Amino acid sequence: MPAGSSWRQLYGVAVLTGIGFTMSLFIDSLAFEDDMVYQYADKLAVLLGSFFSGLAGYLILRRSQSR
């Protein structure tokens, strides 16, 4: 680990990696070509998951910085 970093910061960065949603949206468009209902539901689920991953990662990193 880099000097000056902690395990909590490493965990925060690991949680932030859940934001990578562009590949999920691409696979979704390939999997459900005909049914638009599934495409909208999948895109919403991926975007919500990415949002909550970003929020959780931010909060973990913010909390680890103050210590």
PyMOL commands that set and color helices and strands:
alter all, ss='L'
color gray80, all
select helices_A, chain A and resi 7-19+22-31+36-65
alter helices_A, ss='H'
color red, helices_A
deselect
rebuild
show_as cartoon
